[in-house]
Amino acid sequence: MSEIKESQISMVRPEWGGHYQEYFLKNWLNRDITVLICQRKSKELIQLTLESLLRFYPDIPVMVVDGDSKDDSTLYLRYKAVTAPNVSLWERPHLNGSEHTSHGVTMDEAIRNHIYTKYVLMLDSDVITERHGFIEGMLEQFKQNDKLYGTGSLMLVTKKNYACGYPENEADTLRYAHPSCSIIDRDKYL
């Protein structure tokens, strides 16, 4: 495969007029949010996830982290990153099965080193968006409670075993906002 040069990319990137920029500034820049999706070797799923999200939120900033897929999902994500100015791709090679390849570690690294918005909406790569308004509703919760760290699906997991499994008792309970669809306040996270 030949290497793509920057001049080639700019030729295929669509031209967005002032209307797009005004919409983006009005609707997403002032909300200060980025969607974070981690995926690996799941072209059909990530395609459904991205296309359904962008159907209802066509201009929301999205960062997809690819875990060294080396399949058609990577090609699809490269295409989306080139053709959709609000979608970015971070290709992250795996390190031979080490702990640095886990979903949680990858999300943490993306939040700490690649995303700089106040809020991060974490979506699993198999979540299908069926309506608009849910992101705005979740962000509204932060306005209502300035101490809120995160919002989404609350799970109770064990403090032992790296939060994998059910708690043995109340002392072992860890309250966990599941990243399948949750928003965190990045400043509080850090």
N, C-alpha and C positions, 0 to 999 in steps of 0.2 A: 504494500500500500504506500502510495507516495505521501510525502509529508505535505500537509496543508499550510500554505503561507498566509500570513495576516491579510495580504491584499486579496487573496481568494475569498476569505471569509467575509470581508466587507462587501464584496460584490453580491453575495447571496443573502446577506442580512436584509430583511425588509426595511423599507424607509417608513418611519413613523412620523406623521406630521405633528403639528402643535397640539391637535386635539388629544392625541394619545398622551403626550406629556402633561397636559393640563389635567386629564383624567387621573393619571398616575399620581401627580402631586396632590390633587384634591382627595383621592380615595385611599392611597396606600402609604405614601411617604409620611403623612402626618399621623398614621397609625403605628408606624415604626415596627413593622412585623415582617418576618421571613418565615416561609414554610421550609422545614427540613425533612427530607425523606431519604432514608438509607435503603439501598436495594442491592441484591446480588442474584444474577442469573434468573431473573423473573420478567422477561420482556412483556408477556401478555399482561401480567399484573401491574407493572409499573406504567405501562401504556394506559391501562384503564384508570389507574390512580391519577396520573397527570392529566389525561384528556378530560376526565370528569371534573377535576378540580378547576382546570382552566376554562371549562365550559361556564361555570358559575362565577369564577374569579379570574378573568382573562389576564389581568395585569398584576396580580399579587406576586411579589418576589418569591422565587422558589429556588432552593439549593438541593440538588440531588447528589448523594454520595454513592458512588458505585464501588462495590467491594471486589474489584478485580474480576469482573464477570467474564470477560473475553468471549462474549457471545453476541447475539443480535441485540440484547438489551443495551449494551454499551453503544452500539451503532445508533440505535434509536435515540438514546440520551444525548449523544454528540449532535445529532440532527436537531433535536429540540433546543439545545443550548445555542446553536448557530441561528436558528430561525425564530426563536422567541426571546426577545431581549430581556425578559424578566426571569428566564430560567437559566441557572448556572449549574455546571457539572463539576464535581470534584472526583476525579478518578483516584481511588486509593488502593494501591496494591496491598494484598495480604502478605503477612510476614510468616509464612509457613505454619499457620495454625496457632500462632502465639496469642496471648491475651489481647494484643493490640488489634486483633481482627474482630473482636466482639462488637455487637450492635451498640451496646452501651458506651464502650470506649470510643467508638467511631462518632457517635452522637456528641459525646462530651468534647472530643477534639474539634468537631465542627463548630460547636457553640462557643468554645473558648478562642479558637484561632481563625475562624472563617466567617462567622456571622457577627454583625455588629449592631443589629437592631435591638431595641428594648425588649421586644417580645419574639419568641420562637414558637411557631406552631409545629409540633412534631407529628408526622403522619407515618403510619406503616405503609409499606409499598403495596399493600393489598386493600387499602381503604378506598371505597368509591363514594364520591360526593354526589348526593342526590338532590341537594337544594342549596340555595344561597342563604345567608343570614346567620349561619351557625358561628362563623368566625367573629362577626360583629357582636353576637350575644355573649360569646366567651370573653371578648375584650371589655365589654361593658361590666363584667364582674370585677375586673381590675379597677375600674373607675369607682365602683361602689365600695371597695375595700382596699385601701392602700397598703395593707400588710399582706395581701394575697401573694403567694409565691407561684402557684400554678393552678390551673383549672382543667378538668377533663374527667376521664373515668377513674374513679378512686378504687384501688384494689388494696386488700389487706394481704400482705405476704410475710414470710418469715424473715427475721433479722439475720438468722443463720443461713448458711449456704448461699450467700450472695443474692438474697431475696427470691430464691427459686423454691416454690412450694408453699404449702399452707402453714400458718403459724401453729406452734405447739400449744401455746397458751397466750394469755393477754400480754404478758411481759415480753413475748417473742414477736409481737405484732409490729410490723412496719407499715405505715400508711404510704401508699405509693400511687402517684398519678401516672397511670399507664401511658406510655408514649404512642400508643396506636392512634390517638387523637387527643392531644393535650397541648395547652399553651403554658409556657413558663415565662416569668419575668427574668430576663437574662441577668440584670444587675443583681438581683437577689440570689440567683443561681451561682454566680461567680463569688 
